[in-house]
Amino acid sequence: MDINRIVNLAAYAGKIMLESGAEIYRVEETIIRMSNNYNIANIDAFVTLNIIIISASDEYGQTISVIKRVKQRTLNLEKISQVNNISRHIKDEAYTLDEMENKLSKIQHSKPYDTKTVILFSGIAVAFFSLVFGGNLKDFAVSFAIGCILSLTSKSLSLLQANDFFINIVCGALTTLIALMSVHFNIGSHTDTIIISSIMLLVPGLSITNAIRDTIAGDLISGISRGIEAFLVAIAIAVGTGVIMRLWIVLGGN
């Protein structure tokens, strides 16, 4: 039994999940389950938002510790589901270490939806939010355009390695500017409906949910960190939106 390779594979699986937005307890659970399925009983895993630390030993007293640094996090529930699924069927399917490594590598390098699809459905999501909040067909059309623009802007800034705080300020400002101008030129009808429905695309819903779940599960460091992260995103959206509104009023807009 190659304990070194097993623990590194478990850490690799945990890293994929953590980078994809998984909860802390789920990452630790997956690491321990994978190791146990390969007959490593004595294993401890400590995970935060940016660090995975694993210590394990076999029946011969051989001990190994692994540390993985997670530098970027996104949202990909499909990857979380796939890693979680294969970790539960290691014994049933009799996966070898080579097979597990290949499967994890395929999951890691699997491509998300293409940019055009993401932009299109971002617009659709925002447009239907405008109807939920009482908007009309004009608001629907403007919100659809804003959703597409926000998705494209966010992806472009991410490619330039801009941080999330700056991206949300820019997106919040862009949303408000387009909404105000559309109503001013009678393209849209309700400024507040357009703005609220559009910034729903920016609201960190998963971070808030995971912050609560991590805190309840006892992972206080990660829970508080996620909560602060969500709070900063909310501040960034408010700053971008508020600055443009204030400038619009100062310059004589309604």
Protein Blocks (a to p, Z undefined) as FASTA:
>chain_A
ZZklmmmmmmmmmmmmmmnopafklmmmmmmmmmmmnopabccddddfkbccdddddfko
pacddddddfbdcddfklmmmmmmmmmmmmmnopafklmmmmmmmmmmpccddfklmmmm
mmmmmmmmmmmnopafklmmmmmmmmmmmmmmmmmmmmnopafklmmmmmmmmmmmmmmm
mmmnomamblmlmmmmmmmmmpcfklmmmmmmmmmnopamlmmmmmmmmmmmmmmmmmmm
mmmmmmmmmnopZZ
